[in-house]
Amino acid sequence: MGAFGWPHLLIILAVILLLFGAAKLPALAKSLGQSARVFKGEMKAMKEDDSTAKPKAENVSSESPKADTPASSSSSTADPSS
């Protein structure tokens, strides 16, 4: 069974009620819901950005296979003064 049962959850709710008071609980629940909604929207936007960025990154890497050539040409020339 889970870590918290109904008696534990009732005690937690009672403590929250004592800490915040009955008048502030609706405002607290509303702000918590708005925060969760904004977080969900941002996560969805990040997933969409990642899915659109992947094909672009694959195209860029396949178009430029000559990125290693400057490093290999500079390593093949030795300094005659040494």
KOLGU-4560 file (N, C-alpha, C; in nm, 3 decimals, padded with zeros to 5 digits):
<recs>
<n_xx: 00.083 n_yy: -00.118 n_zz: 00.000 ca_xx: 00.000 ca_yy: 00.000 ca_zz: 00.000 c_xx: 00.088 c_yy: 00.124 c_zz: 00.000 mol: A seq: 1 type: MET>
<n_xx: 00.031 n_yy: 00.240 n_zz: -00.025 ca_xx: 00.106 ca_yy: 00.365 ca_zz: -00.037 c_xx: 00.163 c_yy: 00.412 c_zz: 00.096 mol: A seq: 2 type: GLY>
<n_xx: 00.246 n_yy: 00.513 n_zz: 00.088 ca_xx: 00.310 ca_yy: 00.566 ca_zz: 00.207 c_xx: 00.212 c_yy: 00.644 c_zz: 00.294 mol: A seq: 3 type: ALA>
<n_xx: 00.112 n_yy: 00.707 n_zz: 00.231 ca_xx: 00.015 ca_yy: 00.786 ca_zz: 00.306 c_xx: -00.123 c_yy: 00.727 c_zz: 00.287 mol: A seq: 4 type: PHE>
<n_xx: -00.192 n_yy: 00.710 n_zz: 00.398 ca_xx: -00.330 ca_yy: 00.663 ca_zz: 00.393 c_xx: -00.423 c_yy: 00.781 c_zz: 00.417 mol: A seq: 5 type: GLY>
<n_xx: -00.555 n_yy: 00.752 n_zz: 00.426 ca_xx: -00.651 ca_yy: 00.858 ca_zz: 00.449 c_xx: -00.629 c_yy: 00.931 c_zz: 00.581 mol: A seq: 6 type: TRP>
<n_xx: -00.596 n_yy: 00.863 n_zz: 00.689 ca_xx: -00.574 ca_yy: 00.937 ca_zz: 00.814 c_xx: -00.459 c_yy: 01.036 c_zz: 00.804 mol: A seq: 7 type: PRO>
<n_xx: -00.353 n_yy: 00.995 n_zz: 00.733 ca_xx: -00.239 ca_yy: 01.086 ca_zz: 00.718 c_xx: -00.276 c_yy: 01.209 c_zz: 00.636 mol: A seq: 8 type: HIS>
<n_xx: -00.351 n_yy: 01.188 n_zz: 00.529 ca_xx: -00.391 ca_yy: 01.300 ca_zz: 00.445 c_xx: -00.484 c_yy: 01.396 c_zz: 00.520 mol: A seq: 9 type: LEU>
<n_xx: -00.572 n_yy: 01.342 n_zz: 00.604 ca_xx: -00.660 ca_yy: 01.428 ca_zz: 00.683 c_xx: -00.582 c_yy: 01.513 c_zz: 00.782 mol: A seq: 10 type: LEU>
<n_xx: -00.481 n_yy: 01.455 n_zz: 00.843 ca_xx: -00.397 ca_yy: 01.531 ca_zz: 00.936 c_xx: -00.321 c_yy: 01.641 c_zz: 00.863 mol: A seq: 11 type: ILE>
<n_xx: -00.269 n_yy: 01.611 n_zz: 00.744 ca_xx: -00.198 ca_yy: 01.712 ca_zz: 00.664 c_xx: -00.292 c_yy: 01.826 c_zz: 00.625 mol: A seq: 12 type: ILE>
<n_xx: -00.414 n_yy: 01.792 n_zz: 00.582 ca_xx: -00.512 ca_yy: 01.896 ca_zz: 00.548 c_xx: -00.549 c_yy: 01.981 c_zz: 00.669 mol: A seq: 13 type: LEU>
<n_xx: -00.561 n_yy: 01.921 n_zz: 00.785 ca_xx: -00.592 ca_yy: 01.996 ca_zz: 00.906 c_xx: -00.480 c_yy: 02.093 c_zz: 00.941 mol: A seq: 14 type: ALA>
<n_xx: -00.356 n_yy: 02.048 n_zz: 00.926 ca_xx: -00.242 ca_yy: 02.136 ca_zz: 00.955 c_xx: -00.239 c_yy: 02.253 c_zz: 00.857 mol: A seq: 15 type: VAL>
<n_xx: -00.265 n_yy: 02.225 n_zz: 00.729 ca_xx: -00.269 ca_yy: 02.333 ca_zz: 00.629 c_xx: -00.380 c_yy: 02.432 c_zz: 00.661 mol: A seq: 16 type: ILE>
<n_xx: -00.494 n_yy: 02.382 n_zz: 00.702 ca_xx: -00.605 ca_yy: 02.469 ca_zz: 00.739 c_xx: -00.569 c_yy: 02.556 c_zz: 00.858 mol: A seq: 17 type: LEU>
<n_xx: -00.499 n_yy: 02.501 n_zz: 00.956 ca_xx: -00.458 ca_yy: 02.580 ca_zz: 01.072 c_xx: -00.352 c_yy: 02.683 c_zz: 01.037 mol: A seq: 18 type: LEU>
<n_xx: -00.261 n_yy: 02.648 n_zz: 00.946 ca_xx: -00.154 ca_yy: 02.740 ca_zz: 00.909 c_xx: -00.204 c_yy: 02.857 c_zz: 00.826 mol: A seq: 19 type: LEU>
<n_xx: -00.285 n_yy: 02.830 n_zz: 00.726 ca_xx: -00.325 ca_yy: 02.935 ca_zz: 00.632 c_xx: -00.459 c_yy: 02.997 c_zz: 00.663 mol: A seq: 20 type: PHE>
<n_xx: -00.545 n_yy: 02.928 n_zz: 00.733 ca_xx: -00.678 ca_yy: 02.980 ca_zz: 00.763 c_xx: -00.775 c_yy: 02.950 c_zz: 00.651 mol: A seq: 21 type: GLY>
<n_xx: -00.902 n_yy: 02.946 n_zz: 00.685 ca_xx: -01.005 ca_yy: 02.909 ca_zz: 00.588 c_xx: -01.024 c_yy: 03.017 c_zz: 00.482 mol: A seq: 22 type: ALA>
<n_xx: -00.998 n_yy: 03.142 n_zz: 00.515 ca_xx: -01.020 ca_yy: 03.251 ca_zz: 00.419 c_xx: -00.918 c_yy: 03.250 c_zz: 00.306 mol: A seq: 23 type: ALA>
<n_xx: -00.796 n_yy: 03.207 n_zz: 00.331 ca_xx: -00.692 ca_yy: 03.212 ca_zz: 00.230 c_xx: -00.682 c_yy: 03.085 c_zz: 00.146 mol: A seq: 24 type: LYS>
<n_xx: -00.748 n_yy: 02.978 n_zz: 00.184 ca_xx: -00.738 ca_yy: 02.853 ca_zz: 00.110 c_xx: -00.788 c_yy: 02.862 c_zz: -00.035 mol: A seq: 25 type: LEU>
<n_xx: -00.901 n_yy: 02.929 n_zz: -00.064 ca_xx: -00.944 ca_yy: 02.938 ca_zz: -00.205 c_xx: -00.843 c_yy: 03.014 c_zz: -00.292 mol: A seq: 26 type: PRO>
<n_xx: -00.786 n_yy: 03.121 n_zz: -00.239 ca_xx: -00.687 ca_yy: 03.197 ca_zz: -00.316 c_xx: -00.560 c_yy: 03.115 c_zz: -00.335 mol: A seq: 27 type: ALA>
<n_xx: -00.523 n_yy: 03.038 n_zz: -00.235 ca_xx: -00.406 ca_yy: 02.952 ca_zz: -00.245 c_xx: -00.427 c_yy: 02.843 c_zz: -00.350 mol: A seq: 28 type: LEU>
<n_xx: -00.545 n_yy: 02.783 n_zz: -00.351 ca_xx: -00.576 ca_yy: 02.679 ca_zz: -00.450 c_xx: -00.580 c_yy: 02.738 c_zz: -00.591 mol: A seq: 29 type: ALA>
<n_xx: -00.634 n_yy: 02.858 n_zz: -00.605 ca_xx: -00.641 ca_yy: 02.923 ca_zz: -00.736 c_xx: -00.502 c_yy: 02.952 c_zz: -00.790 mol: A seq: 30 type: LYS>
<n_xx: -00.415 n_yy: 03.006 n_zz: -00.707 ca_xx: -00.279 ca_yy: 03.037 ca_zz: -00.753 c_xx: -00.200 c_yy: 02.910 c_zz: -00.784 mol: A seq: 31 type: SER>
<n_xx: -00.224 n_yy: 02.805 n_zz: -00.708 ca_xx: -00.158 ca_yy: 02.677 ca_zz: -00.735 c_xx: -00.204 c_yy: 02.620 c_zz: -00.869 mol: A seq: 32 type: LEU>
<n_xx: -00.333 n_yy: 02.630 n_zz: -00.899 ca_xx: -00.386 ca_yy: 02.583 ca_zz: -01.026 c_xx: -00.332 c_yy: 02.663 c_zz: -01.144 mol: A seq: 33 type: GLY>
<n_xx: -00.322 n_yy: 02.794 n_zz: -01.127 ca_xx: -00.267 ca_yy: 02.878 ca_zz: -01.234 c_xx: -00.121 c_yy: 02.847 c_zz: -01.259 mol: A seq: 34 type: GLN>
<n_xx: -00.047 n_yy: 02.825 n_zz: -01.152 ca_xx: 00.095 ca_yy: 02.790 ca_zz: -01.167 c_xx: 00.113 c_yy: 02.658 c_zz: -01.239 mol: A seq: 35 type: SER>
<n_xx: 00.030 n_yy: 02.560 n_zz: -01.205 ca_xx: 00.037 ca_yy: 02.430 ca_zz: -01.271 c_xx: 00.001 c_yy: 02.442 c_zz: -01.419 mol: A seq: 36 type: ALA>
<n_xx: -00.096 n_yy: 02.525 n_zz: -01.452 ca_xx: -00.137 ca_yy: 02.545 ca_zz: -01.591 c_xx: -00.026 c_yy: 02.611 c_zz: -01.672 mol: A seq: 37 type: ARG>
<n_xx: 00.040 n_yy: 02.712 n_zz: -01.614 ca_xx: 00.151 ca_yy: 02.779 ca_zz: -01.682 c_xx: 00.267 c_yy: 02.683 c_zz: -01.702 mol: A seq: 38 type: VAL>
<n_xx: 00.298 n_yy: 02.605 n_zz: -01.600 ca_xx: 00.407 ca_yy: 02.508 ca_zz: -01.610 c_xx: 00.380 c_yy: 02.406 c_zz: -01.720 mol: A seq: 39 type: PHE>
<n_xx: 00.257 n_yy: 02.357 n_zz: -01.726 ca_xx: 00.219 ca_yy: 02.260 ca_zz: -01.828 c_xx: 00.232 c_yy: 02.320 c_zz: -01.968 mol: A seq: 40 type: LYS>
<n_xx: 00.190 n_yy: 02.444 n_zz: -01.984 ca_xx: 00.201 ca_yy: 02.511 ca_zz: -02.114 c_xx: 00.345 c_yy: 02.532 c_zz: -02.155 mol: A seq: 41 type: GLY>
<n_xx: 00.431 n_yy: 02.568 n_zz: -02.061 ca_xx: 00.572 ca_yy: 02.588 ca_zz: -02.092 c_xx: 00.640 c_yy: 02.456 c_zz: -02.128 mol: A seq: 42 type: GLU>
<n_xx: 00.606 n_yy: 02.350 n_zz: -02.059 ca_xx: 00.663 ca_yy: 02.219 ca_zz: -02.093 c_xx: 00.620 c_yy: 02.175 c_zz: -02.232 mol: A seq: 43 type: MET>
<n_xx: 00.495 n_yy: 02.200 n_zz: -02.267 ca_xx: 00.446 ca_yy: 02.165 ca_zz: -02.400 c_xx: 00.520 c_yy: 02.247 c_zz: -02.506 mol: A seq: 44 type: LYS>
<n_xx: 00.543 n_yy: 02.375 n_zz: -02.480 ca_xx: 00.615 ca_yy: 02.460 ca_zz: -02.575 c_xx: 00.759 c_yy: 02.414 c_zz: -02.591 mol: A seq: 45 type: ALA>
<n_xx: 00.822 n_yy: 02.372 n_zz: -02.482 ca_xx: 00.960 ca_yy: 02.323 ca_zz: -02.490 c_xx: 00.968 c_yy: 02.195 c_zz: -02.572 mol: A seq: 46 type: MET>
<n_xx: 00.872 n_yy: 02.106 n_zz: -02.557 ca_xx: 00.869 ca_yy: 01.983 ca_zz: -02.636 c_xx: 00.851 c_yy: 02.013 c_zz: -02.784 mol: A seq: 47 type: LYS>
<n_xx: 00.765 n_yy: 02.110 n_zz: -02.816 ca_xx: 00.745 ca_yy: 02.149 ca_zz: -02.955 c_xx: 00.872 c_yy: 02.211 c_zz: -03.014 mol: A seq: 48 type: GLU>
<n_xx: 00.942 n_yy: 02.293 n_zz: -02.934 ca_xx: 01.067 ca_yy: 02.352 ca_zz: -02.981 c_xx: 01.172 c_yy: 02.245 c_zz: -03.006 mol: A seq: 49 type: ASP>
<n_xx: 01.179 n_yy: 02.146 n_zz: -02.918 ca_xx: 01.276 ca_yy: 02.038 ca_zz: -02.936 c_xx: 01.244 c_yy: 01.956 c_zz: -03.060 mol: A seq: 50 type: ASP>
<n_xx: 01.117 n_yy: 01.930 n_zz: -03.084 ca_xx: 01.082 ca_yy: 01.847 ca_zz: -03.200 c_xx: 01.107 c_yy: 01.922 c_zz: -03.331 mol: A seq: 51 type: SER>
<n_xx: 01.093 n_yy: 02.054 n_zz: -03.333 ca_xx: 01.121 ca_yy: 02.129 ca_zz: -03.454 c_xx: 01.270 c_yy: 02.156 c_zz: -03.470 mol: A seq: 52 type: THR>
<n_xx: 01.345 n_yy: 02.156 n_zz: -03.363 ca_xx: 01.489 ca_yy: 02.184 ca_zz: -03.370 c_xx: 01.568 c_yy: 02.061 c_zz: -03.413 mol: A seq: 53 type: ALA>
<n_xx: 01.521 n_yy: 01.941 n_zz: -03.385 ca_xx: 01.594 ca_yy: 01.820 ca_zz: -03.421 c_xx: 01.614 c_yy: 01.804 c_zz: -03.571 mol: A seq: 54 type: LYS>
<n_xx: 01.511 n_yy: 01.817 n_zz: -03.655 ca_xx: 01.535 ca_yy: 01.801 ca_zz: -03.799 c_xx: 01.631 c_yy: 01.906 c_zz: -03.853 mol: A seq: 55 type: PRO>
<n_xx: 01.628 n_yy: 02.028 n_zz: -03.803 ca_xx: 01.720 ca_yy: 02.132 ca_zz: -03.848 c_xx: 01.862 c_yy: 02.095 c_zz: -03.812 mol: A seq: 56 type: LYS>
<n_xx: 01.884 n_yy: 02.043 n_zz: -03.692 ca_xx: 02.018 ca_yy: 02.006 ca_zz: -03.649 c_xx: 02.071 c_yy: 01.889 c_zz: -03.731 mol: A seq: 57 type: ALA>
<n_xx: 01.985 n_yy: 01.796 n_zz: -03.767 ca_xx: 02.028 ca_yy: 01.683 ca_zz: -03.849 c_xx: 02.066 c_yy: 01.729 c_zz: -03.989 mol: A seq: 58 type: GLU>
<n_xx: 01.995 n_yy: 01.826 n_zz: -04.044 ca_xx: 02.027 ca_yy: 01.878 ca_zz: -04.176 c_xx: 02.160 c_yy: 01.952 c_zz: -04.175 mol: A seq: 59 type: ASN>
<n_xx: 02.186 n_yy: 02.027 n_zz: -04.072 ca_xx: 02.311 ca_yy: 02.102 ca_zz: -04.063 c_xx: 02.429 c_yy: 02.008 c_zz: -04.052 mol: A seq: 60 type: VAL>
<n_xx: 02.418 n_yy: 01.904 n_zz: -03.972 ca_xx: 02.531 ca_yy: 01.813 ca_zz: -03.954 c_xx: 02.557 c_yy: 01.731 c_zz: -04.080 mol: A seq: 61 type: SER>
<n_xx: 02.455 n_yy: 01.700 n_zz: -04.158 ca_xx: 02.476 ca_yy: 01.621 ca_zz: -04.279 c_xx: 02.528 c_yy: 01.707 c_zz: -04.394 mol: A seq: 62 type: SER>
<n_xx: 02.507 n_yy: 01.837 n_zz: -04.389 ca_xx: 02.552 ca_yy: 01.924 ca_zz: -04.496 c_xx: 02.698 c_yy: 01.965 c_zz: -04.482 mol: A seq: 63 type: GLU>
<n_xx: 02.756 n_yy: 01.956 n_zz: -04.365 ca_xx: 02.891 ca_yy: 02.005 ca_zz: -04.345 c_xx: 02.984 c_yy: 01.895 c_zz: -04.296 mol: A seq: 64 type: SER>
<n_xx: 03.020 n_yy: 01.797 n_zz: -04.380 ca_xx: 03.113 ca_yy: 01.694 ca_zz: -04.337 c_xx: 03.258 c_yy: 01.740 c_zz: -04.344 mol: A seq: 65 type: PRO>
<n_xx: 03.286 n_yy: 01.860 n_zz: -04.398 ca_xx: 03.422 ca_yy: 01.909 ca_zz: -04.414 c_xx: 03.471 c_yy: 01.985 c_zz: -04.292 mol: A seq: 66 type: LYS>
<n_xx: 03.405 n_yy: 01.974 n_zz: -04.181 ca_xx: 03.443 ca_yy: 02.048 ca_zz: -04.061 c_xx: 03.576 c_yy: 02.000 c_zz: -04.006 mol: A seq: 67 type: ALA>
<n_xx: 03.618 n_yy: 01.876 n_zz: -04.030 ca_xx: 03.742 ca_yy: 01.823 ca_zz: -03.977 c_xx: 03.862 c_yy: 01.855 c_zz: -04.066 mol: A seq: 68 type: ASP>
<n_xx: 03.843 n_yy: 01.900 n_zz: -04.187 ca_xx: 03.955 ca_yy: 01.921 ca_zz: -04.279 c_xx: 04.054 c_yy: 02.027 c_zz: -04.235 mol: A seq: 69 type: THR>
<n_xx: 04.013 n_yy: 02.142 n_zz: -04.176 ca_xx: 04.116 ca_yy: 02.238 ca_zz: -04.133 c_xx: 04.206 c_yy: 02.183 c_zz: -04.024 mol: A seq: 70 type: PRO>
<n_xx: 04.153 n_yy: 02.106 n_zz: -03.934 ca_xx: 04.234 ca_yy: 02.051 ca_zz: -03.826 c_xx: 04.331 c_yy: 01.948 c_zz: -03.881 mol: A seq: 71 type: ALA>
<n_xx: 04.290 n_yy: 01.867 n_zz: -03.977 ca_xx: 04.379 ca_yy: 01.765 ca_zz: -04.030 c_xx: 04.486 c_yy: 01.826 c_zz: -04.118 mol: A seq: 72 type: SER>
<n_xx: 04.458 n_yy: 01.934 n_zz: -04.190 ca_xx: 04.560 ca_yy: 01.996 ca_zz: -04.275 c_xx: 04.663 c_yy: 02.070 c_zz: -04.192 mol: A seq: 73 type: SER>
<n_xx: 04.622 n_yy: 02.129 n_zz: -04.079 ca_xx: 04.718 ca_yy: 02.201 ca_zz: -03.997 c_xx: 04.807 c_yy: 02.105 c_zz: -03.919 mol: A seq: 74 type: SER>
<n_xx: 04.757 n_yy: 01.986 n_zz: -03.889 ca_xx: 04.839 ca_yy: 01.890 ca_zz: -03.815 c_xx: 04.940 c_yy: 01.821 c_zz: -03.907 mol: A seq: 75 type: SER>
<n_xx: 04.914 n_yy: 01.819 n_zz: -04.039 ca_xx: 05.006 ca_yy: 01.752 ca_zz: -04.130 c_xx: 05.126 c_yy: 01.840 c_zz: -04.163 mol: A seq: 76 type: SER>
<n_xx: 05.114 n_yy: 01.970 n_zz: -04.148 ca_xx: 05.227 ca_yy: 02.058 ca_zz: -04.175 c_xx: 05.309 c_yy: 02.074 c_zz: -04.048 mol: A seq: 77 type: THR>
<n_xx: 05.434 n_yy: 02.042 n_zz: -04.057 ca_xx: 05.523 ca_yy: 02.051 ca_zz: -03.941 c_xx: 05.601 c_yy: 02.180 c_zz: -03.949 mol: A seq: 78 type: ALA>
<n_xx: 05.640 n_yy: 02.231 n_zz: -03.835 ca_xx: 05.717 ca_yy: 02.353 ca_zz: -03.829 c_xx: 05.864 c_yy: 02.318 c_zz: -03.852 mol: A seq: 79 type: ASP>
<n_xx: 05.926 n_yy: 02.370 n_zz: -03.960 ca_xx: 06.065 ca_yy: 02.332 ca_zz: -03.990 c_xx: 06.165 c_yy: 02.389 c_zz: -03.890 mol: A seq: 80 type: PRO>
<n_xx: 06.130 n_yy: 02.492 n_zz: -03.815 ca_xx: 06.225 ca_yy: 02.552 ca_zz: -03.722 c_xx: 06.244 c_yy: 02.471 c_zz: -03.595 mol: A seq: 81 type: SER>
<n_xx: 06.161 n_yy: 02.374 n_zz: -03.570 ca_xx: 06.174 ca_yy: 02.299 ca_zz: -03.445 c_xx: 06.253 c_yy: 02.175 c_zz: -03.458 mol: A seq: 82 type: SER>
</recs>
